[in-house]
Amino acid sequence: MSPDVPLLNDYKQDFFLKRFPQTVLGGPRLKFMVNIPVLEQMNQILHILFIFLPFLWALGTLPPPDALFLWAMEQVLEFGLGGSSMSTHLRLLIMFIISTGTAVTSYFIPSTVGVVLFMTGLGFLLSLNLSEMVFGFKHSVTGHRVGTKSKALPNSSEKQFTWKEYLFYSIVLVLALLETGLLHHFAGFSQISKNSPQAIVGYILMILFIILWILKEIQSVYIFGIFRNPIYPKHAQTVTLFLEKQTKLMKIGVVRRILINLVSPFAMIAFLSLDSSLQGLHSVSVSIGFTRAFRMIWQNTENALLETVIVSAVHLLISNTDIWWNRNLDTGIRLLLVGIMRDRLIQFISKLQFAVTVLLASWTEKKRRKSTTTLCVLNIVFSPFMLVFIVFSTLLSSPLLPLFTLPLFLVGFPRPIQSWPGVVGTTACVCADTVYYYQMVPSLNTALQSAMAAGSLGLLLPGSHYLGRFQDRLIWIMILECGYTYCCINIKGLELQETSCHTAEARRVDEVFEGAFEQEEYARVCSINEHLGNVLTPCTVLPVKLYSDARNVLSGIIDSHDNLKEFKGDLVKVLVWILLQYCSRRSNVQENVHKTENKGKASLIILPALNTSPQTESPEDTDSLNSENLDDWSDDVFGEEPTIKKGKEEKDQLKVLPGINLPIPGSVESQRVGKHSAGTVTENSLYQAVALGYPATDKGKQEAMAYIPLMEFSCSHSHLLSLPEEWISNCLPNSKVKEMSSLFPEDWYHFVLRQLECFHSEENASNVVEEIAKDRILKDFYVHAVMTCYFSLFGVDNMIPSPGHILRVYSGVFPWSLALDWLTEKPELFQLALKAFRYTLKLMIDKASLGPIEDFKELTNCLEEYESDWYIGLVSDEKWKEAILQEKPYLFSLGYDPNMGVYTGRVLTLQELLIQVGKLNAEAVRGQWANLSWELLYATNDDEERYSIQAHPLLLRNLTVQAADPPLGYPIYSSKPLHIHLF
């Protein structure tokens, strides 16, 4: 799979026609009415700068206006106002306006207690997922008014807000306001010292930080991403075993969550409330600094705790009040500066790791070593300049752009955390495999909720990327937004197609995870991460309910003569069982809708009389013998792959003949006997070609067709199992009916009758069943219907079917036979016959694998299991996707591998399995995405075999490109923003 070329071209055209003029040519024109030297000098500088704008734009350093605007709002919101990056641009704009208004309002509040309470209350409320809470509240209120159960919220996680959560937030808000007000009003203000109340709270915060850091590190498989955690389970083969070993870690995670959600925020509120800087209320720095500080306590508790500990430690270590840090800065501004330095330091380390990884990747790639050696040497010689680029990129919080993913670095233009301009989750390259990701997302949300709450995924920050792996599935998880007890993520599913690049990187991902999660029991207690230089660091495994995919070769089963011989006998039994089950359910539905007026009376079945007068074959009928359908039915098992036509021939086989007015299945309207009116088709015309494929007969001596006159059931309850009228007519010659009637299993027919549930409500149910079993008319009807379906499935010759025949019929392409037109005119019966054939094939495979069926009871249990727990069909069917979304426990499909020349069986099993999850270097992802954008939009290099998309085990280039938003990337699934409750 590759990027959508037309969509990519439209994207490029929009980019060049709109963003280029706005960015490069739309610079300001400065004109002054009065000559001011400073402004004149600035004007000259800007004119010189404008000359270099096209060059900077071509290098990808000059940002488009929309990206610059969103990036600036994110930076101000996060570092100036204490907020977080938002999942959508609209949420970002609204939150930025509200947060700015909060800081401005706090400046004009005259009361010291009032301003502290205002900052505390608004800081807490703005850190909550307010939009989802309001929407959930309105939805629940509306549902109660209407009196209906509320449905799942769109664009949200499966779990809705409950009254317990609203109560919890209300209690926390009240307690926070009480603590802030009481401490600020009654506690005395003094400069921080070793014995002051604020210093004591600072010591408590240091202890809390150390405890939380330890609890977070032991939740993951690696400590610092280097040393393997000795407490983490060494080997986890099954979900049950893993959960047993992880019980202690989960208990530790609960303690950690309590410390983060309750203890740490209130401790930091105490630290801020006791600060003497709050006395200067009319200072802009105090309003900005403390508005951010009181917001950060809830928005990002762990980072706020780290910043507070650093500020407190610096206060205690530097007691000199004449130093600029203590004299000119209040606590709020100190926290702001520490927050910026913390973020930029983390970015610098990540960018440096990414740059080193690119150098190693270029050097270790044997094919490109000669061409990249010069670049590697130049990077080492000019390493100070490379560090300058990294520092400049860090200061701007923009991605470090490796040109063509070579060790040639530029500073990408500043852009939002999401990296792409579109709305998250609105575009994906949807294909047949998308349904597998769609099914697993709800269960994955639940597993992520537990892992994030316990700290197994490390520090949750907007812009973090995670990669999950299970069998052939790769799940890309990106954090969009974080707040108090919630996190907003986007989940992408990468293609399942096994391309060379995809397979090479997926194999390395498997190796990284196997080295972390599948260690032997005798391995060293504290081993080192063998894949330390990789951009992927393993974190944990998640128990998720999803489908495992098993593919088996059916050689020795589907081509076994004995199995195929038993297949024919089993097919008759399965047809009997399916038709009886269908009629039983049909009668129950009809009785629930209305009561039969003639209940208790004998039921009359009026059959269409088949004209037995001699028929003359028409030229059209004779020509039908030369149909391509017969040519396509070669049963050579050792030849080429059985041809299953998907074009006009198949459609012609399955469509209902035009001009025939079919009665509704199950209707009581009888067909007309005798003469027919204009516009209808006679019985003769339906069966003109009935003798095709048989020895020629003299004119006027064509064999009479089976004719069943007006019949009356011998049992008054037989109507409960009566077949639809149009199914009772027969299109086979009498000789063929008599020949095949001997195959009908009467003992099985009687056994299935006794197992039906439709008689359980009747009085003397056993007697009713016996009476129905003795009704020969009803049995004859089933004989005709079953044997006609049987004949249509095997064609003209009643021979042992070949594997090619089995595959074609399984796929819905029936052979030509006398009964084919008759069957295709009854779509419901056609589907039942196809269903019976597929059940019989699955039964044959199970008997060959698990052993023979002992008795009728075991056979019934097997068929009931197929009916309730299995979907047996084709992967291309729409019902296959429906079965996956409905979470059928098992799915089976038959296929053919033309490369190996073997028949294959594919079984999907729904079960709770372990998904391995690792954290990606966020700067490596942003850098490669920046290069992708530059390469496709600026350099216009959309070659599908370009170097930057080739597989590399260290950088995971191919997977990273796939995970980009279309049209530059091509994930097959992308969820809308999912809000996970960490409550």
ROKE-499121 format. One record per residue (C-alpha): z, x, y; residue in three letters. Coordinates in steps of 0.2 Angstrom, whole numbers, padded with zeros to 4 digits, always signed. Each point is the difference from the previous one (the first is absolute). Layout:
BEGIN
ZXYala ...
REM end
This chain:
BEGIN
+0000+0000+0000met -0004+0006+0017ser +0002-0006+0018pro -0010-0015+0005asp -0015+0008+0009val -0006-0015+0010pro +0018-0004+0006leu +0002+0019+0004leu -0016+0000+0010asn +0006-0015+0010asp +0017+0008+0002tyr -0008+0016+0007lys -0011-0010+0012gln +0015-0009+0007asp +0009+0017+0001phe -0014+0009+0010phe -0005-0015+0011leu +0017-0005+0006lys +0013+0014-0003arg -0011+0015+0006phe -0004-0007+0017pro +0018-0006+0003gln +0007+0016-0005thr -0012+0013+0007val -0010-0008+0013leu +0013-0012+0007gly +0011+0012+0009gly +0007-0004+0017pro -0009+0003+0016arg +0012+0006+0013leu -0004-0004+0018lys +0012+0003+0014phe +0000-0008+0017met +0012+0013+0007val -0001+0019-0004asn +0016+0005-0009ile -0001+0018-0007pro +0010-0004-0016val -0012-0015-0005leu -0015+0010+0005glu +0005+0014-0011gln +0004-0012-0014met -0017-0008+0002asn -0009+0017-0002gln +0010+0004-0016ile -0004-0017-0007leu -0019+0003+0004his +0001+0016-0010ile +0009-0008-0014leu -0012-0014-0002phe -0014+0013-0004ile +0009+0004-0016phe +0003-0018-0005leu -0015-0002-0011pro +0004+0017-0008phe +0018-0006-0004leu -0007-0016-0006trp -0012+0008-0012ala +0014+0010-0007leu +0010-0016-0003gly +0014+0005+0012thr -0003-0013+0014leu +0007-0017-0006pro -0009-0017+0003pro +0010-0011+0012pro +0006-0012-0013asp +0007+0013-0011ala +0008+0009+0015leu +0008-0016+0006phe +0007-0005-0017leu +0006+0018-0003trp +0009+0001+0017ala +0009-0017-0003met +0005+0006-0017glu +0008+0016+0007gln +0009-0009+0014val +0006-0013-0011leu +0007+0012-0014glu +0007+0014+0011phe +0003-0009+0016gly +0006-0017-0005leu +0007+0003-0018gly -0013-0011-0009gly -0012+0003-0014ser -0019+0000-0003ser -0006-0018-0003met -0010-0007-0014ser -0013-0008+0012thr -0006+0004+0017his +0006-0017+0006leu +0017+0003-0006arg +0000+0017+0008leu -0005-0007+0017leu +0013-0014+0000ile +0014+0012-0006met -0005+0012+0013phe +0001-0013+0014ile +0017-0007-0006ile +0008+0017-0002ser -0006+0006+0017thr +0007-0016+0007gly +0017+0004-0009thr +0001+0017+0008ala -0004-0006+0017val +0012-0015-0001thr +0014+0011-0005ser -0002+0010+0016tyr +0004-0015+0011phe +0015-0007-0010ile +0015+0004+0012pro +0014-0001-0013ser +0004+0015-0011thr +0006-0011-0015val -0015-0012+0003gly -0013+0014-0001val +0008+0007-0016val +0000-0017-0008leu -0018-0003+0005phe -0006+0017-0007met +0010-0003-0016thr -0006-0018-0003gly -0019+0003+0005leu +0000+0016-0010gly +0005-0009-0015phe -0011-0015+0002leu -0016+0010+0004leu +0003+0011-0016ser -0001-0015-0011leu -0016-0008-0007asn +0001-0014+0013leu -0018-0007-0002ser +0003-0002-0019glu +0017-0007+0002met -0006-0013+0013val -0015-0005-0010phe +0011-0001-0016gly +0012-0011+0010phe -0013-0012+0006lys -0008-0001-0017his +0016-0005-0008ser +0004-0013+0013val -0017-0007-0001thr +0001+0000-0019gly +0017-0009+0001his -0007-0013+0012arg -0014-0004-0011val +0011+0000-0015gly -0011+0012-0010thr +0004+0017-0007lys -0006+0014+0011ser -0014+0011-0006lys -0001+0018+0001ala -0003+0007+0017leu -0017+0008+0004pro -0001+0018+0004asn +0018+0003-0006ser +0009+0006-0015ser +0004-0012-0014glu +0018-0001+0006lys +0004-0012+0015gln +0015+0001+0011phe +0015-0009-0006thr +0014-0008+0009trp +0011+0015-0007lys -0010+0012+0010glu +0000-0010+0016tyr +0019-0001-0002leu +0001+0019-0004phe -0010+0004+0016tyr +0011-0011+0010ser +0016+0007-0006ile -0006+0018+0003val -0006-0004+0018leu +0017-0008+0004val +0010+0014-0007leu -0011+0013+0009ala +0003-0009+0017leu +0018-0001-0003leu +0002+0018-0005glu -0011+0006+0015thr +0009-0011+0013gly +0018+0004-0006leu -0003+0018-0001leu -0008+0001+0017his +0013-0011+0008his +0016+0007-0007phe -0004+0018-0005ala +0002+0014+0013gly -0015+0010+0005phe +0001+0019+0000ser -0011+0015-0002gln -0003+0004-0018ile +0012+0013-0008ser +0007+0004-0017lys +0014-0013+0002asn -0009-0014+0009ser -0003-0017-0009pro -0019+0003+0001gln +0002+0017-0008ala +0010-0008-0014ile -0014-0012-0003val -0013+0014+0001gly +0010+0009-0015tyr -0001-0017-0010ile -0019-0001+0004leu -0002+0018-0007met +0008-0004-0016ile -0010-0016-0001leu -0016+0010+0002phe +0004+0012-0013ile +0005-0013-0012ile -0016-0010+0003leu -0011+0015-0001trp +0007+0004-0017ile -0002-0017-0006leu -0018-0001+0005lys -0005+0017-0008glu +0008-0005-0017ile -0010-0016-0001gln -0017+0010-0001ser -0006+0010-0014val -0001+0016+0011tyr +0012+0007+0013ile -0009+0006+0016phe -0016-0003-0011gly +0004+0017-0008ile +0015-0001-0013phe +0000-0013-0013arg +0015-0012+0001asn +0011+0003-0015pro +0007-0018+0001ile -0017-0008+0000tyr -0006-0006-0018pro -0010+0014-0008lys -0011-0011-0010his -0004-0018+0002ala -0012-0008-0014gln +0005-0018+0002thr +0006-0011+0014val +0016-0005-0010thr +0005+0019-0003leu -0004+0005+0017phe +0011-0014+0008leu +0014+0004-0011glu +0000+0018+0005lys -0003-0005+0019gln +0015-0012+0000thr +0012+0014+0008lys -0014+0003+0013leu -0002-0018+0005met +0019-0002+0002lys -0001+0016+0012ile -0014-0009+0009gly +0010-0015+0003val +0014+0011+0008val -0013+0009+0011arg -0007-0017+0006arg +0017-0006+0005ile +0003+0016+0010leu -0017-0001+0009ile +0000-0019+0004asn +0019-0002+0004leu +0010+0015+0002val -0012+0012+0009ser -0005-0012+0014pro +0017-0005+0004phe +0006+0018+0001ala -0014+0004+0012met +0004-0015+0011ile +0017+0007+0001ala -0006+0017+0005phe -0012-0007+0014leu +0013-0013+0006ser +0013+0014+0003leu -0013+0011+0010asp +0005+0003+0018ser -0019-0001+0006ser +0001-0019-0001leu +0010+0000+0016gln -0016+0004+0010gly -0009-0016-0003leu -0013+0001+0014his -0007+0016-0006ser -0018-0002-0007val +0003+0014-0013ser +0016-0010-0006val -0010-0016-0002ser -0014+0008-0009ile +0010+0012-0011gly +0013-0012-0006phe -0012-0015-0002thr -0009+0012-0012arg +0016+0006-0008ala +0007-0018-0004phe -0017-0005-0007arg -0002+0015-0011met +0017-0003-0008ile -0008-0015-0009trp -0019+0004+0001gln +0001+0016-0009asn +0018+0003-0005thr -0002+0017-0010glu -0010+0008+0014asn +0013-0006+0013ala +0014+0006-0010leu -0008+0018-0001leu -0003+0000+0019glu +0018-0006+0004thr +0007+0013-0012val -0010+0014+0009ile +0005-0006+0017val +0018-0001-0005ser +0000+0017-0008ala -0008+0008+0015val +0013-0008+0011his +0014+0008-0011leu -0009+0017-0001leu -0004+0001+0019ile +0016-0003+0010ser -0007+0007+0016asn -0003-0014+0012thr -0010+0010+0012asp -0015+0001-0013ile -0015-0010+0005trp +0001-0010-0017trp +0018-0006+0005asn -0002-0001+0018arg -0017-0009+0003asn -0002-0010-0015leu +0009-0015-0006asp +0003-0004-0019thr -0015-0013+0000gly -0013+0013+0007ile +0007+0013-0012arg -0003-0011-0015leu -0017-0004+0007leu -0005+0018+0001leu +0008+0004-0017val -0010-0014-0007gly -0017+0007+0007ile +0005+0018-0006met +0004-0007-0018arg -0016-0009-0001asp -0011+0014+0006arg +0009+0013-0011leu -0004-0011-0015ile -0018-0002+0005gln -0001+0019+0003phe +0006+0004-0018ile -0011-0013-0008ser -0015+0006+0010lys +0004+0018-0004leu +0001-0004-0019gln -0017-0009+0002phe -0008+0015+0008ala +0006+0011-0014val -0005-0012-0013thr -0018+0000+0007val +0000+0019+0000leu +0005+0000-0018leu -0012-0013-0005ala -0014+0009+0008ser +0005+0017-0008trp +0003-0007-0018thr -0016-0010-0001glu -0011+0012-0010lys -0017-0008+0005lys +0004+0002+0019arg +0010+0016+0000arg -0014+0011+0006lys -0004-0012+0015ser +0018-0003+0005thr +0007+0017-0002thr -0006+0004+0018thr +0009-0015+0007leu +0016+0004-0010cys +0000+0018+0007val -0003-0006+0018leu +0014-0013-0002asn +0012+0014-0005ile -0006+0012+0014val +0001-0013+0013phe +0015-0009-0007ser +0009-0001+0017pro -0015-0010+0007phe +0001-0011-0015met +0019-0003+0004leu -0005-0004+0017val -0012-0014-0006phe +0014-0006-0012ile +0013+0000+0014val -0012-0009+0012phe -0004-0013-0013ser +0019-0002-0003thr +0004-0003+0018leu -0014-0013+0002leu +0005-0008-0017ser -0018+0000-0005ser -0008+0005-0016pro -0004+0018-0005leu -0019-0001-0003leu -0007+0012-0013pro -0019+0000+0003leu -0009-0006-0017phe +0018+0004-0008thr -0004+0018+0003leu +0013+0012+0007pro -0007-0003+0017leu +0012-0010+0010phe -0001-0011+0016leu +0011-0011+0009val -0004-0018-0004gly +0001-0013+0014phe +0017-0010+0001pro -0001-0016-0010arg +0013-0013-0006pro +0009+0002-0017ile -0012-0012-0009gln -0015+0012+0004ser -0013-0014+0000trp -0004-0012+0013pro -0001-0016-0011gly +0013-0012-0006val +0009+0006-0015val -0005-0008-0016gly -0016-0010+0006thr -0013+0011-0008thr -0002+0007-0018ala -0015+0003-0012cys +0005-0014-0011val -0007+0001-0018cys +0005-0007-0017ala +0014+0012-0002asp +0009-0006+0016thr +0009-0014-0010val +0011+0013-0009tyr +0007+0006+0017tyr +0002-0017+0006tyr +0010-0005-0015gln +0012+0014+0001met +0004+0000+0018val +0014-0013+0000pro +0009+0010-0014ser -0003+0016+0008leu +0008-0007+0016asn +0016-0004-0009thr +0001+0017-0008ala -0004+0009+0017leu +0014-0011+0007gln +0013+0008-0012ser -0007+0017+0002ala +0000+0000+0019met +0017-0007+0001ala +0007+0013-0012ala -0008+0014+0009gly -0011+0006-0014ser -0016+0001+0011leu +0009+0011+0013gly +0001-0003+0018leu -0010-0015+0005leu -0010+0003+0015leu -0016-0009+0007pro -0015+0010-0005gly +0007+0006-0016ser -0012-0001-0015his +0004-0002-0019tyr -0011+0001-0015leu +0003-0010-0016gly -0008+0003-0017arg -0001-0010-0016phe -0014+0002-0013gln -0016-0001+0010asp +0008-0008+0015arg +0004+0009+0016leu +0010-0009+0013ile +0001+0006+0018trp +0015-0005+0010ile +0002+0002+0019met +0015-0004+0011ile -0005-0009+0015leu +0016-0006+0008glu +0019+0003-0003cys +0015-0009+0007gly +0017-0006-0005tyr +0000-0006-0018thr -0019-0001-0001tyr -0015+0010-0002cys -0019-0005+0002cys -0012+0008-0011ile -0019+0000-0005asn -0005+0002-0018ile -0018+0005-0004lys -0007+0001-0018gly -0013+0014-0003leu -0015-0002-0011glu +0002+0000-0019leu -0018+0007-0003gln +0001+0017-0008glu -0010+0012+0011thr +0001+0018-0002ser +0009+0003+0016cys +0012-0014-0002his +0004+0005-0018thr +0003+0018+0005ala +0013-0004+0013glu +0007-0014-0010ala +0003+0012-0014arg +0009+0012+0012arg +0011-0015+0006val +0004-0003-0019asp +0005+0018-0002glu +0011+0000+0015val +0009-0016-0006phe +0002+0006-0018glu +0008+0016+0006gly +0013-0010+0010ala +0003-0015-0011phe -0004+0005-0018glu +0011+0015-0003gln +0007+0005-0016glu +0019-0002-0003glu +0002+0018-0003tyr -0008+0005+0017ala +0010+0009+0013arg +0013-0009+0010val -0007+0004+0017cys -0018+0005-0002ser -0012+0003+0014ile -0015-0012+0005asn -0015+0009-0008glu -0012-0009+0012his +0009+0004+0016leu -0016+0004+0010gly -0008-0017-0004asn +0000-0013+0014val +0008-0012-0013leu +0019+0001-0003thr +0007-0011-0014pro +0014-0012+0005cys +0004-0013-0014thr -0007-0012-0012val +0000-0019+0003leu +0001-0014-0014pro -0015-0012+0004val -0007-0015-0009lys -0018+0004-0003leu -0014+0001-0012tyr -0002+0014-0012ser -0018+0003-0005asp -0003+0006-0018ala -0018+0002-0007arg -0003+0002-0018asn -0016+0004-0011val -0003-0014-0012leu -0010+0010-0012ser +0005-0005-0018gly +0005-0017+0005ile -0014-0009+0009ile -0013+0008-0012asp +0009-0003-0016ser -0009-0011-0012his +0016-0008-0007asp +0007-0003+0017asn -0016-0009+0006leu +0000-0010-0016lys +0017-0006+0004glu -0005-0003+0018phe -0011-0015-0005lys +0013-0009-0010gly +0013+0003+0014asp -0011-0006+0013leu -0001-0018-0008val +0019+0000-0001lys +0002+0005+0018val -0013-0013+0006leu +0009-0014-0009val +0017+0006+0008trp -0008+0001+0017ile -0008-0017+0000leu +0015-0009-0007leu +0011+0008+0013gln -0012-0005+0014tyr -0002-0018-0006cys +0019-0001-0002ser +0003+0006+0018arg -0014-0011+0006arg +0008-0016-0008ser +0017+0005+0008asn -0008+0001+0017val -0009-0016-0002gln +0016-0009-0005glu +0009+0006+0014asn -0013-0006+0012val -0002-0017-0007his +0004-0010-0015lys -0014-0005-0012thr -0002-0019+0001glu -0005-0001-0018asn +0014+0010-0007lys +0004-0004-0018gly -0017-0007-0003lys -0014+0009-0010ala -0010+0012+0011ser -0019-0002+0000leu -0011+0015+0002ile -0018-0004+0005ile -0011+0014-0004leu -0018+0003+0007pro -0013-0004-0013ala -0011+0014-0004leu -0018-0005-0002asn -0006+0005-0018thr -0018-0004+0003ser -0012+0014-0004pro -0002+0013+0014gln -0015+0011+0005thr +0003+0017+0006glu -0006+0003+0018ser -0008+0016+0005pro +0014+0003+0011glu +0012-0001-0014asp -0011+0012-0011thr +0000+0012+0015asp +0018+0001+0001ser +0001+0010-0017leu -0007+0014+0010asn +0014+0000+0012ser +0007+0017+0006glu +0017-0006-0006asn -0005+0003-0018leu -0006+0017+0004asp +0016+0005+0008asp +0010-0004-0015trp -0002+0016-0010ser +0015+0003-0011asp -0003+0019-0002asp +0018+0007+0001val -0006+0018+0001phe -0013-0003+0013gly +0002-0001+0018glu +0013-0010+0009glu -0002-0019-0003pro -0009-0007+0015thr +0009-0014+0009ile -0012-0008+0012lys +0008-0004+0017lys -0015-0007+0008gly -0011-0016-0001lys +0001-0001-0019glu +0019-0001-0001glu +0000-0013+0014lys -0013-0010-0009asp +0010+0000-0016gln +0016-0006+0008leu -0006-0013+0012lys -0001-0018-0004val -0017-0007-0003leu -0007-0009+0016pro -0002-0018-0001gly +0013-0004-0012ile +0014-0011+0006asn +0016+0006-0009leu +0015-0011-0002pro +0016+0007+0006ile +0010+0008-0014pro +0013-0012-0006gly -0007-0015+0009ser +0000-0017-0009val -0018-0004+0006glu -0011-0001-0015ser -0018+0006-0001gln -0014-0012-0001arg -0007-0004-0017val -0018-0004-0003gly -0012+0000+0014lys +0002+0010+0016his -0003-0004+0018ser -0011+0010+0011ala +0007+0017+0006gly +0009+0003-0016thr -0004+0011-0015val -0002-0007-0017thr +0010+0006-0015glu -0017+0006-0007asn -0004+0011+0015ser +0017+0008-0002leu -0003+0005-0018tyr -0019+0003+0000gln +0003+0018-0005ala +0013-0003-0014val -0010+0007-0014ala -0005+0016+0009leu +0005+0015-0011gly -0002-0010-0016tyr -0014-0001-0013pro -0014-0011+0007ala -0001-0018-0006thr -0014-0011-0001asp -0004-0012+0014lys +0009-0016-0002gly +0012+0008-0012lys +0012+0009+0012gln +0018-0001-0007glu +0010-0014+0008ala +0014+0005+0011met +0018-0005-0003ala +0004-0017+0006tyr +0017-0008+0001ile +0001-0018+0004pro +0014-0010+0008leu +0016+0006-0007met +0018-0006-0001glu +0015+0011-0002phe +0010-0004-0015ser +0016+0005+0009cys +0006-0009+0016ser +0007+0017+0007his -0016+0010-0003ser -0006-0003+0018his +0014+0012+0005leu -0011+0014-0007leu -0017-0007+0002ser -0014+0011+0006leu -0010-0004+0016pro -0014-0011-0004glu -0014+0012+0005glu +0008+0013-0012trp -0002-0011-0015ile -0019-0001-0001ser -0008+0012-0012asn -0016+0010+0003cys -0001+0008-0017leu -0010-0006-0016pro +0010-0009-0013asn -0003+0014-0012ser +0007+0013+0012lys +0015-0011+0003val +0004-0002-0018lys -0003+0018-0004glu +0013+0006+0014met +0012-0014-0003ser +0006+0009-0015ser +0007+0013+0012leu +0012-0012+0009phe +0018+0005-0005pro +0008-0017-0004glu +0017+0007-0004asp +0000+0010+0017trp -0005-0016+0009tyr +0014-0010-0008his +0013+0014+0004phe -0006+0001+0018val +0002-0019+0002leu +0018+0001-0006arg +0004+0013+0013gln -0007-0010+0015leu +0013-0005+0013glu -0009-0016+0006cys +0008-0010-0015phe +0018+0006+0003his +0003-0015+0012ser -0006-0013-0012glu +0011-0009-0012glu -0002+0006-0018asn -0010+0015+0005ala -0002+0006-0017ser -0008-0016-0006asn -0011+0000+0015val -0006+0017-0004val -0004-0004-0018glu -0010-0015+0004glu -0010+0010+0013ile -0003+0013-0013ala -0007-0013-0012lys -0012-0006+0013asp -0017+0006-0007arg -0009-0006+0015ile +0010+0011+0012leu -0002+0015-0012lys -0019-0003-0001asp -0001+0001+0019phe +0010+0016+0000tyr -0011+0007-0014val -0016-0004+0010his +0007+0008+0016ala +0008+0015-0008val -0015+0004-0011met -0013-0003+0015thr +0010+0013+0010cys +0001+0012-0014tyr -0019-0002-0003phe -0004+0003+0018ser +0011+0016+0000leu -0009+0008-0014phe -0018-0005+0003gly -0013-0005-0013val +0005+0012-0014asp +0017-0003-0007asn +0002+0019-0003met +0015+0012+0002ile +0000+0003+0019pro -0004+0018+0006ser +0011+0009+0014pro -0014-0003+0012gly +0000-0018-0004his +0019-0001+0003ile -0001+0009+0017leu -0014-0011+0006arg +0008-0017-0005val +0017+0007+0007tyr -0009+0003+0016ser -0006-0018+0001gly -0018+0003-0005val -0003-0012-0015phe -0014+0003-0013pro -0014-0013+0000trp +0004-0014-0013ser -0004-0018-0003leu +0017-0005+0008ala -0001+0011+0016leu -0007-0013+0011asp +0012-0013-0006trp +0014+0012+0003leu -0005+0006+0017thr -0001-0018+0006glu +0019-0001-0003lys +0007+0013+0011pro +0018-0004-0005glu -0004+0002-0019leu -0010+0015+0003phe +0015+0009+0008gln +0011-0006-0014leu -0012+0007-0013ala -0001+0017+0010leu +0019+0000+0001lys +0002-0003-0019ala -0013+0015-0003phe +0011+0011+0011arg +0016-0005-0008tyr -0008+0004-0017thr -0005+0017+0005leu +0017+0004+0006lys +0007-0007-0016leu -0011+0011-0010met +0005+0016+0010ile +0019-0005-0002asp -0002-0003-0019lys -0009+0017-0002ala +0014+0009+0010ser +0016-0010-0004leu -0004-0006-0018gly -0007-0017-0007pro +0007-0017+0005ile +0012-0006-0014glu -0001-0019+0003asp -0006-0014+0011phe +0017+0000+0010lys -0003+0018+0005glu -0018-0004+0004leu +0006-0014+0011thr +0013+0011+0009asn -0014+0013+0003cys -0012-0012+0008leu +0014-0008+0011glu +0005+0017+0006glu -0019+0003+0005tyr +0001-0017+0009glu +0016+0003+0010ser +0001+0019+0002asp -0018+0007-0001trp -0016-0001+0010tyr -0014+0005-0011ile -0017+0002+0009gly -0010+0012+0011leu +0006+0011+0014val -0014-0007+0011ser +0006-0018-0002asp +0008-0008+0015glu +0013-0007-0012lys +0005+0018-0004trp +0005+0003+0018lys +0009-0017+0000glu +0010+0005-0016ala +0005+0016+0008ile +0006-0008+0016leu +0009-0013-0011gln +0008+0015-0010glu -0005-0005-0017lys +0009+0012-0012pro -0015+0006-0009tyr -0019+0001+0004leu -0014+0005-0013phe -0018+0005+0003ser -0013+0006-0012leu -0013+0013+0006gly -0013+0013-0005tyr +0000+0018+0005asp -0018+0005+0001pro +0004+0019+0002asn +0010+0000-0016met -0009-0014-0009gly +0016-0009-0005val +0007-0017+0003tyr +0017+0000+0010thr +0014-0011+0002gly +0010+0000+0017arg +0018-0007+0000val +0010-0003+0016leu +0019-0002-0003thr +0011-0006+0014leu +0017+0009-0001gln +0012+0009+0011glu -0006+0018+0001leu +0005+0016+0010leu -0011+0005+0015ile +0002+0018+0006gln +0002+0001+0019val -0001+0016+0011gly +0000+0003+0018lys -0015+0008+0009leu +0000+0012+0014asn -0003-0012+0015ala -0008+0013+0011glu -0012+0004-0014ala -0006-0018-0001val -0002-0001+0018arg -0009+0016+0002gly -0013-0004-0014gln -0002-0018+0007trp -0003+0008+0017ala -0013+0011-0007asn -0008-0015-0009leu -0001-0009+0016ser -0007+0016+0009trp -0013+0004-0014glu -0007-0018-0001leu +0001-0005+0018leu -0002+0016+0010tyr -0010+0011-0012ala -0008-0015-0009thr +0001+0009-0017asn +0000-0015-0012asp -0006+0010-0015asp +0008-0007-0015glu +0001+0017-0008glu +0007+0009+0016arg +0013+0013-0003tyr +0014-0009+0009ser +0000-0014-0013ile -0001+0011-0016gln +0015+0001-0011ala +0014+0013+0003his +0016-0001-0010pro +0011+0007+0015leu -0006-0011+0014leu -0005-0016-0010leu -0015-0001+0012arg -0010-0013-0010asn +0015-0012-0002leu +0005+0002+0018thr -0018-0004+0006val +0000-0016-0012gln +0016-0006+0008ala -0007+0000+0018ala -0004-0017+0007asp -0018-0006-0002pro -0014+0004+0005pro +0006+0018-0001leu +0010-0002-0016gly -0002-0012-0015tyr +0016-0006-0007pro -0003-0015-0012ile +0016-0009+0006tyr +0010+0000+0016ser +0014-0011+0003ser +0005-0008+0016lys +0016+0007+0008pro +0014-0004-0013leu +0018-0002+0007his +0013+0007-0013ile +0018-0006+0002his +0012+0015-0002leu +0015-0012+0001phe 
REM end
